Amino acid sequence: MTSKQAWNLGLASLASYMMTLDSLVVTTTLHSIRQDLTVSIESLE
């Protein structure tokens, strides 16, 4: 594996991790906001 390929793999892995983390945070936060405000999920979107 060349240095360029290693960088590409590292960046792709980091991007995938960040997308997963973002999805987890948004899902958790929406659930908390919905409970605190007692609103439906449709009105949050």
Beta strands, then each sheet from edge to edge (+ up, - down):
end
